[in-house]
Amino acid sequence: MLTGQIGLRRHSTGWVGKCIEWATRSHTHHVVVAVSETVCISAEPGGARYRPITDYPSLVWSRFGLTTAQQDLIRDAAADYEGRPYNYAIYGPLLWQRITGRKVDGWVAQWLARRPNENCSQLSDDIYTLAGFHLFPDIPELVTPGDFERLFESLGWLETHSLTGVQQ
């Protein structure tokens, strides 16, 4: 069942997606959460909104063994984020992280975490956290699509790949 699962969109053909993959040292540029078998929530320019899952035909899905109660918690948490504005402010810190090799922390990370704005990976992590699941306890503020990709790899849901094809 897809309800409550996280979907990764990988191998972008567009320049924005390619930049996100480059900045996060991954093949993943977008993250969504399924709120039913046919609908997901996505943070994107224009705000967090519900979309048909068919808008993303080739997602790689998580395989959490969720109970019906857990699925309900995730779906209900997602409703709290609908309409949140997109977090354009994330792009500068992602570039900093890529150039320096250091995660953004301190006051910048705190500021990003306090803003009501959401980017796709932050939205997915915030929904899971609100539902009581802490997927990234070692990453307190700035979660990226690459972090989700590495989580999926560590859980065996995604084959580990080198970044061939993603400019280092």
C-alpha angles and dihedrals in degrees: 000000000000099000108115095009125126120236126206122207110207143183100030121210093195126082096239092052092046089052091051091050091049093047093048095041091236145100091243124094105164138036128195136177121224111230093180137359091277107025134063135181118238134183109221141141105303093038142284109315145163116259135176110265086230087072084075105046099176108042122151106225131212117240103216112161094234124181120221089256091053091048089052091051091052093046091048092047090052090057089062090062101047111123096016109148119254117263105235088162089076094075096073094052091045090054090048090050092051095047097045100031090228126117115243109254140151122048095345092056091044091051092049091049093051096050117099088225119104136201119198100265093040090051093051092047092045092051092051092045092050088050089054101260117121105196096169110035090159093053105062102177123001113053116175135195086254090059089056090048091052090047090053090049092050090052092049095247094116130036113246110248134182114238094257105157093024110095110240 
